[in-house]
Amino acid sequence: MAANVESMFYTRETPWHGLGTKVMGALGSREALILAGLDWKVIQEPIYTGAGEPVEGYKANIRDTDRRALGVVTDRYRVVQNHEAFAFTDSLLKEGVRYETAGSLQGGRRIWLLAHMPHEYMISGERFSPYLLFSSTHDGSGAVKVALTPIRVVCQNTLNLALSTAKRSWSMMHTGNIKGKIQEARETLLMADDYMDKLGQEFESLRKKKLTDKEVMDYIEILLPTEDGSTSQQIKNMERLRKDMAHRYFDAPDLQDVGENAYRFINAVSDFATHSKPLRKTANYKENLFSKTVDGNPLIDRAYQMMCAA
């Protein structure tokens, strides 16, 4: 992961990759843009063959500060500049918005910013702090994505469930009327109160669904199955992961007063999904974990669907 983080800043605790410039408090957009190393623009230039012939229909995205090529895109591609990402978030969250982390991945090909939203919520007797996460690419590989990410404050677990009754994320391709599409995002995310209200209702429902210890272990086995034909080592590895998840359900100090129920199970799965060590650390496993913060973690969503059906 270290090689993939080009520049960033963070506040308070060291983030998942351990790199970046630590600052004492959250920043306004102008300071954040500079400290995150994002104070540059993407310019588009024509592409030529080795014989000097123009390549029709394509352009190169170039970083203006060092002439680094970020990617090759079609003529339909529209650039969303880094300062536009901050301007969007500033306008959405209004005066007083503060950024807690922002940065550049993969040599500038992907950027992100995380802003603390102005209101906290009490849900089922616990404090939740929502964040707005903006992510974009400059190499043509992905969309602009904006997501609401609720954090359970006591343990810093993300509980960004995919609710059928309220949206938590929005995305757009780098084509067409970019400004019009960003307005759509603004309208969607202004409904954060609706998402948090629906999330609270879901948590209350999950608290009422009691689970026996055996049911918990059965659900863990379903979430972390052993495939047919697995080797003895693969079986041992999966058993270790199951014990880890079970430990987070039965022994986590912050869940001791929650009760033996589906809400506790969802929190244990979230803790496992966001904080457990993988069996094998690939070069970009932390980056993949970060991406799931934007897109939603499929393991947490599957656990939630199981609990809803229970």
C-alpha positions as a printed Julia matrix, in Angstrom:
310×3 Matrix{Float64}:
   0.0     0.0     0.0
   2.84    2.38    0.8
   3.8     2.59   -2.86
   0.22    3.44   -3.85
  -0.22    6.41   -1.49
   1.4     9.34   -3.26
   0.45   12.19   -0.91
  -2.04   12.9     1.87
  -2.65   14.47    5.25
  -4.58   13.2     8.26
  -5.77   14.42   11.64
  -5.41   12.8    15.08
  -4.8     9.04   14.71
  -2.47    7.58   12.1
  -4.63    6.19    9.24
  -4.61    2.69    7.81
  -1.49    3.11    5.66
   0.64    4.96    8.24
   1.78    7.64    5.79
   1.04   11.3     5.33
   1.46   14.64    7.07
  -0.18   14.82   10.49
  -2.0    18.04   11.32
  -3.45   19.08   14.66
  -7.04   19.63   13.54
  -9.37   19.25   10.6
  -8.8    21.76    7.8
 -10.73   24.05    5.5
 -10.71   23.28    1.8
  -7.88   25.63    0.77
  -5.47   24.25    3.38
  -6.62   20.68    2.75
  -6.04   20.95   -0.99
  -2.43   22.02   -0.44
  -1.52   19.65    2.41
  -3.05   16.7     0.59
  -0.78   17.41   -2.4
  -3.82   17.97   -4.62
  -3.14   21.55   -5.7
  -2.66   20.62   -9.36
  -4.84   20.42  -12.45
  -5.45   17.85  -15.17
  -4.95   19.08  -18.72
  -5.92   17.14  -21.83
  -3.63   16.83  -24.82
  -3.85   15.01  -28.19
  -2.16   11.67  -28.71
   0.09   10.85  -31.69
   1.47    7.63  -33.09
   5.21    7.08  -33.38
   4.93    8.37  -36.95
   3.4    11.62  -35.75
  -0.15   10.81  -36.84
  -2.97   11.96  -34.49
  -4.97    9.24  -32.72
  -8.56   10.26  -33.33
 -11.12   10.02  -30.54
  -8.64    9.87  -27.65
  -6.72   12.26  -25.41
  -4.12   11.99  -22.68
  -4.83   13.29  -19.18
  -1.67   15.05  -17.98
  -0.87   16.52  -14.55
   0.19   20.11  -15.09
   2.79   20.3   -12.3
   5.12   17.52  -13.46
   3.74   16.46  -16.88
   2.93   13.01  -15.5
   0.6    11.02  -17.78
  -2.37    9.87  -15.71
  -4.31    7.98  -18.36
  -5.72    7.81  -21.87
  -9.42    8.7   -22.22
 -11.95    9.2   -24.99
 -13.03   12.59  -26.31
 -16.26   12.21  -24.33
 -14.38   12.22  -21.02
 -14.89   15.3   -18.85
 -12.32   16.2   -16.19
 -13.47   16.89  -12.63
 -10.59   18.91  -11.21
  -9.43   18.41   -7.64
 -10.5    21.9    -6.61
 -13.98   21.16   -8.01
 -14.25   18.17   -5.67
 -13.54   20.42   -2.68
 -15.86   23.14   -4.01
 -18.65   20.59   -4.35
 -18.23   19.41   -0.77
 -17.91   22.97    0.52
 -21.18   23.94   -1.15
 -22.95   20.81    0.08
 -21.89   21.01    3.72
 -21.84   24.81    3.83
 -19.76   27.08    6.06
 -17.62   25.38    8.66
 -16.97   22.12    6.78
 -13.68   20.54    7.85
 -11.64   17.86    6.09
 -10.11   15.09    8.18
  -8.15   13.36    5.44
  -7.54   13.75    1.73
  -4.95   12.51   -0.68
  -3.73   10.99   -3.9
  -3.32    7.34   -4.83
  -1.46    5.6    -7.64
   0.59    8.58   -8.77
  -2.4    10.92   -8.98
  -4.67    8.56  -10.88
  -7.13    8.45   -7.97
  -7.94   11.12   -5.37
 -10.19   11.21   -2.33
 -11.33   13.52    0.45
 -13.21   12.8     3.66
 -15.23   15.55    5.32
 -16.95   15.46    8.69
 -20.63   16.32    8.32
 -21.98   19.01   10.64
 -24.41   16.91   12.69
 -24.01   13.82   14.85
 -26.83   11.37   15.54
 -27.92    9.34   18.55
 -29.09    5.94   17.32
 -30.2     3.22   19.74
 -28.43    5.07   22.55
 -25.11    5.31   20.67
 -23.39    8.22   18.97
 -22.91    8.08   15.2
 -20.84   10.58   13.27
 -21.52   10.75    9.51
 -18.78   11.57    6.99
 -18.95   12.53    3.35
 -16.47   10.62    1.18
 -15.66   11.94   -2.31
 -13.57    9.78   -4.65
 -12.61   10.3    -8.27
 -10.17    9.01  -10.88
  -8.14   10.89  -13.48
  -7.17    7.88  -15.6
 -10.58    6.92  -16.99
 -10.81    3.76  -14.87
 -13.71    4.74  -12.64
 -16.55    7.08  -11.83
 -16.91   10.02   -9.51
 -18.34    8.58   -6.31
 -19.84   10.35   -3.32
 -20.97    8.4    -0.28
 -22.33    8.92    3.2
 -20.31    6.88    5.69
 -21.71    6.63    9.24
 -19.1     5.86   11.89
 -20.03    4.27   15.22
 -17.97    6.64   17.35
 -17.15    4.34   20.28
 -15.17    1.92   18.11
 -14.71    3.75   14.78
 -16.52    1.04   12.84
 -18.2     1.93    9.57
 -21.86    0.91    9.37
 -22.72    2.03    5.86
 -25.47   -0.49    5.19
 -27.14   -0.74    1.79
 -30.7     0.12    2.83
 -33.54   -0.53    0.4
 -35.41    2.47    1.81
 -32.75    5.21    1.58
 -29.66    5.95   -0.54
 -26.19    6.43    0.91
 -24.11    6.81   -2.26
 -24.15    8.32   -5.71
 -21.86    7.99   -8.73
 -21.44    9.39  -12.23
 -19.25    8.71  -15.22
 -16.87   11.38  -16.53
 -19.09   12.14  -19.52
 -21.93   14.48  -20.46
 -23.1    17.43  -18.38
 -20.84   17.15  -15.32
 -22.27   20.2   -13.54
 -25.82   18.94  -13.95
 -24.87   15.53  -12.6
 -23.11   17.01   -9.57
 -26.34   18.86   -8.83
 -28.05   15.45   -8.74
 -25.49   14.29   -6.17
 -26.14   17.37   -4.08
 -29.87   16.67   -4.06
 -29.31   13.02   -3.13
 -26.89   13.69   -0.31
 -28.97   16.47    1.19
 -31.2    13.6     2.25
 -28.58   12.37    4.76
 -31.09   12.89    7.56
 -33.41   10.47    5.82
 -30.72    7.81    5.55
 -29.69    8.21    9.21
 -33.33    8.08   10.31
 -33.93    4.87    8.34
 -30.65    3.44    9.67
 -31.86    4.07   13.22
 -35.12    2.26   12.48
 -33.21   -0.72   11.1
 -30.94   -0.88   14.14
 -33.94   -0.86   16.5
 -35.44   -3.74   14.53
 -32.15   -5.66   14.62
 -31.89   -5.21   18.4
 -35.21   -7.01   18.81
 -33.99  -10.1    16.91
 -32.44  -12.33   19.55
 -29.7   -14.79   18.59
 -28.52  -17.91   20.38
 -24.8   -18.69   20.5
 -25.35  -21.58   18.1
 -27.15  -19.34   15.63
 -24.24  -16.89   15.75
 -21.75  -19.64   14.92
 -23.99  -20.96   12.14
 -24.24  -17.48   10.59
 -20.46  -17.07   10.78
 -20.05  -20.36    8.93
 -22.39  -19.14    6.2
 -20.47  -15.86    5.87
 -17.09  -17.62    5.87
 -17.68  -20.97    4.15
 -15.15  -23.68    3.43
 -15.18  -24.46   -0.28
 -15.38  -28.03   -1.55
 -11.93  -29.4    -2.3
 -10.19  -27.06    0.16
  -6.76  -28.14    1.37
  -6.11  -28.77    5.05
  -4.26  -25.43    5.23
  -7.17  -23.59    3.64
  -9.54  -25.18    6.15
  -7.27  -24.08    9.02
  -7.09  -20.56    7.61
 -10.87  -20.3     7.36
 -11.25  -21.61   10.89
  -8.91  -18.88   12.11
 -11.05  -16.24   10.4
 -14.2   -17.7    11.93
 -12.67  -17.61   15.41
 -11.66  -14.0    14.82
 -15.22  -13.01   13.87
 -16.68  -14.96   16.79
 -14.27  -13.24   19.17
 -15.5    -9.86   17.93
 -19.09  -10.9    18.68
 -18.64  -12.59   22.07
 -15.73  -10.66   23.6
 -15.64   -7.09   22.21
 -15.84   -4.71   25.23
 -18.02   -2.19   23.37
 -20.67   -4.84   22.65
 -21.04   -6.3    26.15
 -24.12   -4.21   26.95
 -25.74   -4.43   23.53
 -27.49   -7.75   24.1
 -27.34  -11.02   22.17
 -29.04   -9.93   19.01
 -28.74   -9.18   15.3
 -27.49   -5.62   15.91
 -24.54   -7.01   17.88
 -23.84   -9.47   15.07
 -23.8    -6.7    12.44
 -21.33   -4.72   14.56
 -19.08   -7.75   14.98
 -19.06   -8.37   11.23
 -18.32   -4.7    10.58
 -15.42   -4.81   13.05
 -14.08   -7.93   11.34
 -14.51   -6.53    7.83
 -12.78   -3.23    8.55
 -10.1    -4.17   11.1
  -9.14   -7.83   10.81
  -5.84   -8.87    9.27
  -6.21  -10.76    5.96
  -4.73  -14.21    5.5
  -2.41  -12.8     2.86
  -1.5    -9.13    2.58
  -1.41   -8.16   -1.07
   0.29   -4.96   -2.18
  -3.01   -3.11   -2.45
  -5.24   -4.8     0.15
  -5.58   -1.59    2.16
  -6.56    0.31   -0.95
  -9.23   -2.32   -1.63
 -10.52   -1.86    1.91
 -10.67    1.89    1.31
 -12.64    1.31   -1.9
 -15.22   -0.7     0.05
 -15.8     2.32    2.24
 -17.03    4.11   -0.86
 -18.83    1.24   -2.58
 -20.11   -0.59    0.48
 -18.58   -3.69    2.01
 -20.24   -6.83    0.56
 -19.55   -8.89    3.71
 -21.36   -6.37    5.92
 -24.21   -6.06    3.45
 -24.61   -9.85    3.26
 -24.67  -10.12    7.07
 -27.32   -7.39    7.16
 -29.45   -9.2     4.57
 -29.16  -12.43    6.58
 -30.27  -10.66    9.76
 -33.21   -9.06    7.98
 -34.32  -12.49    6.78
 -33.84  -14.11   10.2
